[in-house]
Amino acid sequence: MNQSPEPIELLYRETGPSLLAYFRCRPGLAGAAEDDVRLEPMREAIARLPGPQREALQLKLQHELSYEEIAEVLGVP
């Protein structure tokens, strides 16, 4: 059976490693203004995700949870 990729995987494929950097960047760092401009399309794409998918993405990238842990947090079997 050919399963569709997870929304997180699709977004990561479209944005590459910069997605991970987006979630790890901190305000006040040098170049933050440039990052804001460069990452705006990514923020917009993330904002368009349905709530549960956006939350799963944040759990994966900000909190570095496994897919199993994310499923448990979100109550998904």
Residue pairs with C-beta under 8 A, 6 or more apart in sequence:
5 13
6 56
6 67
7 49
7 53
7 56
7 57
8 53
8 56
8 57
8 60
8 61
11 19
11 45
11 46
11 49
11 57
12 19
12 20
14 45
15 22
15 42
15 45
18 38
18 39
18 42
19 42
19 61
20 61
21 35
22 35
22 39
22 42
22 43
22 61
23 58
23 61
23 62
24 61
25 32
25 35
25 39
29 35
46 54
46 57
47 54
49 57
52 74
55 74
56 70
56 74
59 65
59 69
59 70
59 73
59 74
60 67
60 70
65 73
70 76
71 77
